[in-house]
Amino acid sequence: MLTPLAEVTDPAALTVDGPERISAVFAAQRAAYSPADSPSAEERIDRIERLERLLQDHYRDLTATLEADFGYRSPDQILAADLYPGMAHAAHVRRHLRGWMRPRRRSSGALGLLGVRSREYAEPLGVVGIMSPFNAPVSLAVDPAIDALAAGNRVVVKPSKLTPRTAALFRQLVQEYFDERELAVVTGGVEASAHFAALPWDKFLFTGGTATGRRILEAAAPNLTPVILELGGKCPAIVLPDADIRAMAGQIVQGRLGNSGQICLSVDYALVPEEHLENFLDAALDAAVRTYPTVQGNRDYSAMISVPAYDRILALVDDSRASGVRVLQPPVHAAEAPSPERRQLPLTIVVNPKPGSRVDQEEIFGPILSVYTYRSVDQAVALVNSKPKALALYVLGWDRRSIEHIVTATSTGGVTVNAAALHAMSGSIGFGGVGPSGMGRYKGGRVGFDAFSNTKAVVRASRLLLRLAGDNAAPPFRSDRARNNLLRMARLPRPAEGT
C-alpha cells in the first residue's frame, strides 16, 4: 500500500538519499551492465511498458503529490503536461523500437563499387543519469528515461529537491515496478545533486536553469561524461501584422499563465506591431481574466514553487515600475491581496522594458510578460538576435515571406508557427536548445533513441578489394598505378618524370 505522501505536512521529514546510497545504486547498475549482454527488444519493450503502466496506474497519486508540492496547481495541467506526455511517448517508442534497433545501411562511396559494405549498429552506452526539474519533475524524468531504456541502457533518475513529495512517491513506485539495476530513483538536496552529477555516467541529461547547467558541466568534465543540457532562456513570440491580434494575444497569455509561467517553453516576451499594441494589451488582459476569473486561492492557478521564487517575481515587477515603464495587471486580479502563503501572482505585462533592466535581461520564469513594439519585421528580428539564443521561438501570423525570413534569420532551439510548443511534441523531430539554452537533443522518437546509443560504424571489406589492393593497400606504394590513382582522386597533378 502506498504511503499517502501528499499528506506529508513537513517535507523535511521525508527520507532522502545520501552520497553513499547514490553511489551504491550507481555501482549496482554499473556491475549489471555488459556490452556482451545487451537487452533484447522484448526486454526493452517490457521496461517501457512497465514505466507506462506506472503512470497509468498511479496518475491520481502523482497528481496529489504535485498539487501538494506546489500548493496550488491545476490537476488538468498536471495530467496534460506532467503525465500524459510520458504515456504517449512510451506508446510511440514501443511501436517503432524494433525497427530502430536494426543495423542501418550507410553509403561506402566509391568503395561500394568494389563490394565494400557499411552499416551502423546502435549499441547501449551503459548507465545513464537523469536530473529532472521542479516544473515538470515526472515528465522530464520519464521522457528521457524512455529513450534511454529503449536504447538498452540502465537508468538512475534524480528529481528536483523542490518537489520532495513527488520525488519520494516516484522513487517508491519505481521500486515497486523495477529491479534497481534496470531503473532507479534517488532523492536528496544540494549535496545529493552535486554527488549525483559527479559520478562517471556514460551519458547524463540535465533539465533546469543555465547557472546550474554550468555546474553540471564542471562536475562532468573530470570524467569526460557526455552531457545533454535542456535549459531555457527568454523565448520570444513575434506577432505579425496580419495576425488575429485578439486570438494570438489569448494564446500567448494562456501559455504564459500555464504553471504560472514556470515552463521553459512559455513565451517570455512578445514583439507586437506598434500600431497593434493597445489592441494586444486589451486582449491579453481580457484573456487572463477569462482563463482565470480569480487568482488567489484558485486551485487551477499554479503557485510559484517557493517563497524565494515568489519574492523574485515581485522584485522584477517592482524594478520595472521603478524604471518608469508601463506595468499592467488585470484590475480584478490586482485588487486581490497578494499572499506569500499562497504564492499566486497575477499576469503582469511590462511594456517596452528599458534596455538592461532585469525584466529585459533575465529569464523571467513566472507570470510576467514583456511586450516590445516594432515597426518592421527586420527590427523584430534584430531584437531577438540581440538576446542569448532561446529554447523556442514562436511566429504568429500568416505572411509566408515574413515567416520564412524570421525562421532563417534567427537562431533558437526550435520554432513553432501559430501554436504553442508543437516542435517539442513531434514524434519525429528532436527537441533541444542551442548555445545558452542547451546542447544535445532527445525525444522525437528515433532522435531520442540515437541520443542514448553509440552508433557504431561497421565496414566490411570485400574479397575483390583485397585482391585488387594486394601489396598496394597502404603506403609506401609499390606501383605507380596506385600512387597515380590516389593523386587523381585528390585532384593533384602527377609529378614530373624522373622526380
C-alpha positions as CSV (number, residue, x, y, z in Angstrom):
1,M,0.0,0.0,0.0
2,L,1.3,3.5,-0.9
3,T,2.3,5.9,1.8
4,P,0.0,9.0,1.5
5,L,2.9,11.3,0.7
6,A,0.6,14.1,-0.5
7,E,-0.5,14.4,3.1
8,V,3.0,15.0,4.5
9,T,3.0,18.5,6.0
10,D,6.7,18.7,6.6
11,P,8.7,17.6,3.5
12,A,11.9,17.8,5.6
13,A,10.7,14.6,7.4
14,L,10.9,12.6,4.2
15,T,13.7,10.1,3.8
16,V,16.3,11.2,1.3
17,D,19.4,9.6,-0.2
18,G,22.9,10.5,0.8
19,P,26.1,10.1,-1.3
20,E,26.7,6.5,-0.1
21,R,23.3,5.4,-1.2
22,I,23.5,7.1,-4.5
23,S,27.0,5.6,-5.2
24,A,25.6,2.1,-4.3
25,V,22.8,2.4,-6.8
26,F,25.2,3.5,-9.5
27,A,27.6,0.7,-8.7
28,A,24.8,-1.9,-8.9
29,Q,23.8,-0.7,-12.3
30,R,27.4,-0.5,-13.5
31,A,28.0,-4.1,-12.4
32,A,24.9,-5.2,-14.2
33,Y,25.9,-3.6,-17.5
34,S,27.9,-5.6,-20.0
35,P,28.4,-4.9,-23.7
36,A,28.1,-8.7,-24.2
37,D,24.6,-8.8,-22.6
38,S,22.7,-6.1,-24.4
39,P,18.9,-6.2,-23.6
40,S,16.7,-7.7,-26.3
41,A,13.9,-5.8,-28.0
42,E,11.5,-7.8,-25.8
43,E,13.3,-6.8,-22.6
44,R,13.4,-3.1,-23.6
45,I,9.7,-3.0,-24.6
46,D,8.8,-4.7,-21.3
47,R,10.7,-2.0,-19.3
48,I,9.0,0.8,-21.3
49,E,5.6,-0.8,-20.8
50,R,6.2,-1.0,-17.0
51,L,7.0,2.7,-16.9
52,E,3.9,3.5,-18.9
53,R,1.8,1.3,-16.6
54,L,3.3,3.0,-13.6
55,L,2.0,6.4,-14.9
56,Q,-1.4,5.0,-15.8
57,D,-2.0,3.1,-12.5
58,H,-0.9,6.0,-10.3
59,Y,-1.7,9.2,-12.1
60,R,-4.0,10.2,-9.3
61,D,-1.3,9.7,-6.6
62,L,1.2,11.6,-8.6
63,T,-1.3,14.4,-9.2
64,A,-1.9,14.7,-5.5
65,T,1.8,14.9,-4.6
66,L,2.4,17.5,-7.3
67,E,-0.5,19.6,-6.0
68,A,0.9,19.3,-2.5
69,D,4.4,20.3,-3.6
70,F,3.2,23.4,-5.4
71,G,0.4,24.3,-3.0
72,Y,-1.9,25.2,-6.0
73,R,-1.7,23.5,-9.4
74,S,-4.4,22.5,-11.8
75,P,-5.0,18.8,-12.0
76,D,-5.7,19.3,-15.7
77,Q,-2.3,21.0,-16.1
78,I,-0.6,18.0,-14.3
79,L,-2.3,15.4,-16.5
80,A,-1.7,17.3,-19.7
81,A,1.9,18.4,-19.1
82,D,3.3,16.1,-16.5
83,L,1.8,12.6,-17.0
84,Y,0.2,12.2,-20.5
85,P,3.4,13.1,-22.4
86,G,5.2,10.2,-20.9
87,M,2.4,7.8,-21.7
88,A,2.2,8.9,-25.3
89,H,5.9,8.9,-25.7
90,A,6.1,5.3,-24.3
91,A,3.5,4.1,-26.8
92,H,5.2,5.7,-29.7
93,V,8.7,4.2,-28.8
94,R,7.3,0.7,-28.3
95,R,5.7,0.7,-31.7
96,H,8.9,1.7,-33.5
97,L,11.7,0.2,-31.4
98,R,12.3,-3.0,-33.3
99,G,12.9,-1.1,-36.5
100,W,15.3,1.4,-34.8
101,M,17.4,-1.5,-33.4
102,R,18.1,-2.9,-36.8
103,P,21.5,-2.0,-38.3
104,R,21.3,0.9,-40.8
105,R,22.9,0.8,-44.2
106,R,25.3,3.6,-45.0
107,S,27.0,4.5,-48.2
108,S,30.5,3.3,-48.8
109,G,31.2,5.8,-51.5
110,A,33.3,4.7,-54.4
111,L,34.4,1.7,-52.4
112,G,30.8,0.3,-52.7
113,L,31.7,-0.5,-56.4
114,L,34.3,-2.8,-55.1
115,G,31.9,-4.6,-52.7
116,V,32.6,-2.7,-49.5
117,R,29.5,-2.6,-47.2
118,S,28.9,-0.1,-44.4
119,R,26.5,-0.3,-41.5
120,E,25.7,1.5,-38.3
121,Y,24.9,-0.6,-35.2
122,A,23.1,1.1,-32.3
123,E,24.6,-0.2,-29.0
124,P,23.7,0.8,-25.4
125,L,26.1,3.3,-23.8
126,G,25.8,1.8,-20.3
127,V,24.5,3.7,-17.3
128,V,22.6,7.0,-17.8
129,G,21.9,9.7,-15.2
130,I,18.9,12.0,-15.4
131,M,18.1,15.1,-13.4
132,S,14.6,16.4,-13.7
133,P,13.4,20.0,-12.7
134,F,10.7,21.1,-10.3
135,N,8.4,22.4,-13.0
136,A,7.8,19.0,-14.6
137,P,9.6,16.5,-12.3
138,V,7.8,13.5,-13.7
139,S,7.5,14.1,-17.4
140,L,11.1,15.4,-17.7
141,A,12.3,12.3,-15.9
142,V,10.1,9.8,-17.7
143,D,10.6,11.1,-21.3
144,P,14.4,10.8,-21.3
145,A,14.2,7.6,-19.3
146,I,12.0,6.0,-22.0
147,D,14.6,7.0,-24.7
148,A,17.5,5.6,-22.6
149,L,15.7,2.3,-21.8
150,A,14.8,2.0,-25.4
151,A,18.5,2.2,-26.3
152,G,19.2,-0.6,-23.9
153,N,20.7,1.4,-21.0
154,R,20.3,1.2,-17.3
155,V,19.0,4.5,-15.8
156,V,19.1,6.4,-12.5
157,V,16.8,9.4,-12.0
158,K,17.3,12.3,-9.6
159,P,14.2,14.5,-9.3
160,S,14.3,18.1,-8.1
161,K,14.6,18.8,-4.4
162,L,11.9,21.4,-4.7
163,T,9.2,18.7,-5.3
164,P,10.1,16.4,-2.4
165,R,6.7,14.6,-2.1
166,T,6.6,13.8,-5.8
167,A,10.2,12.6,-5.8
168,A,9.6,10.3,-2.8
169,L,6.5,8.9,-4.4
170,F,8.2,8.4,-7.7
171,R,11.0,6.5,-6.0
172,Q,8.5,4.3,-4.2
173,L,6.7,3.5,-7.4
174,V,9.8,2.8,-9.4
175,Q,11.0,0.4,-6.6
176,E,7.7,-1.4,-7.0
177,Y,7.8,-1.8,-10.8
178,F,11.5,-2.2,-11.5
179,D,14.6,-4.0,-10.4
180,E,17.0,-1.3,-9.1
181,R,19.6,-2.5,-11.7
182,E,17.2,-1.5,-14.5
183,L,15.7,1.8,-13.4
184,A,16.2,3.5,-10.0
185,V,15.2,6.9,-8.5
186,V,17.3,8.7,-5.8
187,T,16.3,11.8,-3.9
188,G,18.0,14.5,-1.9
189,G,19.1,18.1,-1.7
190,V,22.1,20.1,-2.9
191,E,24.7,17.6,-1.6
192,A,23.0,14.7,-3.2
193,S,22.6,16.5,-6.6
194,A,26.3,17.5,-6.6
195,H,27.4,14.0,-5.9
196,F,25.0,12.6,-8.5
197,A,26.3,14.9,-11.2
198,A,29.9,14.0,-10.5
199,L,29.6,10.2,-11.0
200,P,31.2,8.7,-14.1
201,W,28.0,8.2,-16.1
202,D,28.0,7.0,-19.7
203,K,25.6,9.8,-20.5
204,F,24.0,12.5,-18.4
205,L,20.9,14.6,-19.0
206,F,20.0,17.7,-17.0
207,T,16.9,19.9,-17.4
208,G,16.9,23.2,-15.5
209,G,18.5,26.6,-15.2
210,T,21.5,27.9,-17.1
211,A,23.5,28.6,-13.9
212,T,23.1,25.0,-12.7
213,G,23.8,23.7,-16.2
214,R,27.3,25.3,-16.0
215,R,27.9,23.5,-12.7
216,I,26.8,20.2,-14.2
217,L,29.3,20.6,-17.0
218,E,32.0,21.3,-14.4
219,A,31.1,18.2,-12.5
220,A,31.0,16.1,-15.6
221,A,34.3,17.3,-17.1
222,P,36.8,15.2,-15.0
223,N,35.0,12.0,-16.2
224,L,34.6,13.3,-19.8
225,T,30.9,12.4,-19.3
226,P,28.8,13.4,-22.4
227,V,26.0,15.7,-21.3
228,I,22.7,16.8,-22.7
229,L,21.6,20.1,-21.3
230,E,18.0,21.3,-21.6
231,L,18.0,24.8,-20.2
232,G,15.6,27.6,-21.4
233,G,16.1,31.3,-21.9
234,K,13.9,34.1,-22.9
235,C,11.6,32.6,-25.5
236,P,10.2,35.2,-27.9
237,A,6.9,35.4,-29.8
238,I,6.7,37.6,-32.9
239,V,3.2,38.7,-33.7
240,L,3.0,39.6,-37.4
241,P,0.9,42.5,-38.7
242,D,-1.6,40.1,-40.4
243,A,-2.3,38.1,-37.3
244,D,-5.6,37.9,-35.5
245,I,-4.4,40.1,-32.6
246,R,-7.1,39.0,-30.1
247,A,-6.7,35.3,-30.8
248,M,-2.9,35.4,-30.7
249,A,-2.8,37.5,-27.5
250,G,-5.1,35.0,-25.9
251,Q,-2.9,32.1,-27.0
252,I,0.2,33.8,-25.6
253,V,-1.4,34.6,-22.3
254,Q,-2.9,31.1,-21.8
255,G,0.5,29.6,-22.5
256,R,2.3,32.1,-20.2
257,L,-0.1,31.5,-17.3
258,G,0.2,27.7,-17.6
259,N,2.0,26.7,-14.4
260,S,2.3,30.5,-13.7
261,G,5.0,30.8,-16.4
262,Q,7.2,28.2,-14.8
263,I,7.7,26.4,-18.1
264,C,10.9,26.7,-20.1
265,L,9.0,26.8,-23.4
266,S,6.4,29.5,-22.5
267,V,6.6,32.9,-24.1
268,D,8.9,35.2,-22.1
269,Y,8.4,38.3,-24.3
270,A,6.2,39.2,-27.3
271,L,7.0,41.5,-30.1
272,V,3.9,43.3,-31.4
273,P,3.5,45.8,-34.4
274,E,3.5,49.3,-33.0
275,E,0.0,50.0,-34.4
276,H,-1.5,46.9,-32.7
277,L,-0.1,47.5,-29.2
278,E,-3.2,48.7,-27.5
279,N,-5.4,46.1,-29.0
280,F,-2.9,43.4,-28.0
281,L,-2.7,44.7,-24.4
282,D,-6.5,44.8,-24.0
283,A,-6.9,41.3,-25.5
284,A,-4.1,39.9,-23.2
285,L,-5.6,41.3,-20.0
286,D,-9.1,40.1,-21.1
287,A,-7.7,36.6,-21.8
288,A,-6.1,36.4,-18.4
289,V,-9.5,37.1,-16.7
290,R,-11.4,34.8,-19.0
291,T,-9.0,32.0,-18.3
292,Y,-8.7,32.6,-14.5
293,P,-11.6,34.8,-13.1
294,T,-9.7,34.8,-9.8
295,V,-6.0,34.2,-8.8
296,Q,-5.8,34.0,-5.1
297,G,-6.9,30.6,-3.8
298,N,-7.8,29.4,-7.3
299,R,-7.0,25.7,-7.3
300,D,-6.4,25.8,-11.1
301,Y,-3.9,28.7,-10.9
302,S,-0.4,27.4,-10.2
303,A,1.6,28.9,-7.3
304,M,5.2,29.8,-7.5
305,I,7.2,26.8,-6.4
306,S,8.8,28.5,-3.4
307,V,8.9,31.7,-1.4
308,P,12.3,32.8,-3.0
309,A,10.7,32.3,-6.4
310,Y,7.7,34.3,-5.4
311,D,9.9,37.1,-3.9
312,R,12.0,37.2,-7.1
313,I,8.9,37.8,-9.3
314,L,7.7,40.6,-7.0
315,A,11.2,42.2,-7.2
316,L,11.1,42.1,-11.0
317,V,7.7,43.8,-11.0
318,D,9.0,46.5,-8.5
319,D,12.1,47.0,-10.6
320,S,10.0,47.6,-13.7
321,R,7.7,50.0,-12.0
322,A,10.7,51.9,-10.6
323,S,12.1,52.3,-14.1
324,G,9.1,54.3,-15.2
325,V,7.7,51.9,-17.9
326,R,4.0,50.9,-18.2
327,V,3.2,47.9,-15.9
328,L,-0.3,46.4,-16.3
329,Q,-2.3,43.8,-14.4
330,P,-6.0,42.8,-14.9
331,P,-7.8,45.2,-12.4
332,V,-9.8,42.4,-10.9
333,H,-6.6,40.4,-10.2
334,A,-4.7,43.5,-9.0
335,A,-7.5,44.1,-6.4
336,E,-6.8,40.7,-4.8
337,A,-4.4,41.0,-1.8
338,P,-1.2,39.0,-2.6
339,S,-0.4,36.2,-0.2
340,P,3.1,34.8,0.4
341,E,1.4,31.7,1.8
342,R,-0.4,31.0,-1.4
343,R,2.4,32.3,-3.7
344,Q,0.0,33.1,-6.5
345,L,0.8,36.1,-8.7
346,P,-1.4,37.6,-11.5
347,L,-0.4,38.2,-15.0
348,T,1.8,41.3,-15.2
349,I,2.6,43.0,-18.5
350,V,5.7,45.2,-18.8
351,V,5.5,47.4,-21.9
352,N,8.8,48.1,-23.7
353,P,11.1,47.4,-20.8
354,K,14.2,49.6,-20.6
355,P,17.3,48.0,-22.2
356,G,19.4,46.5,-19.5
357,S,16.6,46.2,-16.9
358,R,16.2,42.9,-15.1
359,V,13.0,42.0,-17.0
360,D,14.8,42.8,-20.2
361,Q,17.8,40.6,-19.4
362,E,16.8,37.8,-17.1
363,E,14.7,34.7,-17.9
364,I,11.5,35.5,-16.1
365,F,10.1,32.0,-15.3
366,G,6.9,33.5,-13.8
367,P,3.7,35.2,-14.8
368,I,5.3,38.4,-16.2
369,L,5.0,39.0,-20.0
370,S,7.2,41.6,-21.6
371,V,5.8,43.3,-24.7
372,Y,8.0,45.2,-27.1
373,T,6.8,47.1,-30.2
374,Y,8.4,47.0,-33.6
375,R,7.9,48.9,-36.9
376,S,9.4,46.3,-39.3
377,V,10.0,42.6,-39.2
378,D,13.7,43.3,-39.5
379,Q,13.6,45.3,-36.3
380,A,11.9,42.4,-34.5
381,V,14.5,40.0,-35.8
382,A,17.3,42.3,-34.6
383,L,15.8,42.4,-31.1
384,V,15.6,38.6,-31.0
385,N,19.2,38.3,-32.2
386,S,20.4,40.8,-29.6
387,K,19.5,38.4,-26.8
388,P,21.0,35.0,-26.0
389,K,19.7,32.1,-28.1
390,A,16.5,30.7,-26.6
391,L,14.9,27.3,-26.4
392,A,11.9,28.3,-28.6
393,L,10.7,31.0,-31.0
394,Y,7.1,31.5,-31.9
395,V,5.8,33.2,-35.0
396,L,2.1,34.2,-35.1
397,G,0.7,35.3,-38.4
398,W,0.2,34.1,-41.9
399,D,2.6,36.0,-44.2
400,R,4.8,33.2,-45.6
401,R,7.6,35.5,-46.7
402,S,7.9,37.0,-43.2
403,I,7.7,33.6,-41.5
404,E,10.4,32.2,-43.7
405,H,12.6,35.3,-43.1
406,I,12.2,35.0,-39.3
407,V,12.9,31.3,-39.3
408,T,16.1,31.6,-41.3
409,A,17.4,34.9,-39.8
410,T,17.2,33.9,-36.1
411,S,18.8,31.0,-34.1
412,T,16.8,29.2,-31.4
413,G,16.4,25.6,-30.3
414,G,13.1,25.2,-32.3
415,V,10.3,27.1,-33.9
416,T,6.5,26.7,-33.8
417,V,4.3,28.8,-36.1
418,N,0.8,29.7,-34.9
419,A,0.7,27.3,-32.0
420,A,2.4,26.6,-28.7
421,A,5.4,24.3,-28.3
422,L,4.4,21.9,-31.1
423,H,8.1,21.4,-32.0
424,A,8.7,19.9,-28.6
425,M,5.8,17.4,-29.1
426,S,6.6,16.0,-32.5
427,G,7.1,12.2,-32.8
428,S,9.9,12.6,-35.3
429,I,11.8,15.9,-34.6
430,G,14.3,16.1,-31.8
431,F,13.9,18.6,-29.0
432,G,16.8,20.7,-27.6
433,G,18.4,24.0,-27.2
434,V,21.3,25.9,-28.7
435,G,24.1,27.8,-27.0
436,P,22.8,29.2,-23.7
437,S,19.5,27.3,-24.0
438,G,21.2,23.9,-24.1
439,M,23.1,21.3,-26.0
440,G,22.1,18.0,-27.5
441,R,18.7,16.7,-28.4
442,Y,16.4,13.8,-27.4
443,K,12.7,12.9,-27.7
444,G,11.4,12.9,-31.2
445,G,11.3,9.1,-31.5
446,R,14.4,7.9,-33.3
447,V,16.3,11.1,-32.2
448,G,15.9,10.1,-28.6
449,F,16.9,6.5,-29.2
450,D,20.1,7.7,-31.0
451,A,20.9,10.2,-28.3
452,F,21.4,7.4,-25.8
453,S,23.0,5.0,-28.2
454,N,26.5,4.6,-29.5
455,T,26.0,4.4,-33.3
456,K,29.0,2.1,-34.0
457,A,30.3,2.1,-37.6
458,V,31.0,-1.3,-39.1
459,V,32.6,-1.6,-42.5
460,R,33.2,-4.9,-44.3
461,A,35.9,-5.2,-46.9
462,S,35.3,-7.4,-49.9
463,R,37.5,-10.1,-51.4
464,L,37.6,-8.1,-54.6
465,L,39.1,-5.0,-52.8
466,L,41.7,-7.2,-51.1
467,R,42.6,-8.8,-54.4
468,L,42.9,-5.5,-56.2
469,A,44.8,-3.8,-53.4
470,G,47.4,-6.5,-52.9
471,D,50.7,-5.0,-51.8
472,N,49.4,-1.5,-52.5
473,A,46.8,-1.4,-49.8
474,A,48.9,1.2,-47.8
475,P,52.0,3.4,-48.3
476,P,54.7,3.0,-49.4
477,F,53.0,2.1,-52.7
478,R,54.9,-0.5,-54.8
479,S,53.4,0.6,-58.1
480,D,53.0,3.9,-59.9
481,R,49.4,3.0,-60.7
482,A,48.3,3.0,-57.0
483,R,50.1,6.3,-56.4
484,N,48.6,7.9,-59.5
485,N,45.1,6.7,-58.6
486,L,45.5,8.4,-55.2
487,L,46.7,11.7,-56.9
488,R,43.8,11.6,-59.3
489,M,41.3,11.1,-56.5
490,A,42.8,14.0,-54.6
491,R,42.8,16.1,-57.8
492,L,46.5,16.7,-57.6
493,P,49.0,16.8,-60.6
494,R,51.2,13.9,-61.2
495,P,54.9,14.5,-60.5
496,A,57.1,15.2,-63.5
497,E,59.1,12.3,-64.9
498,G,62.2,11.5,-63.0
499,T,61.1,13.1,-59.7
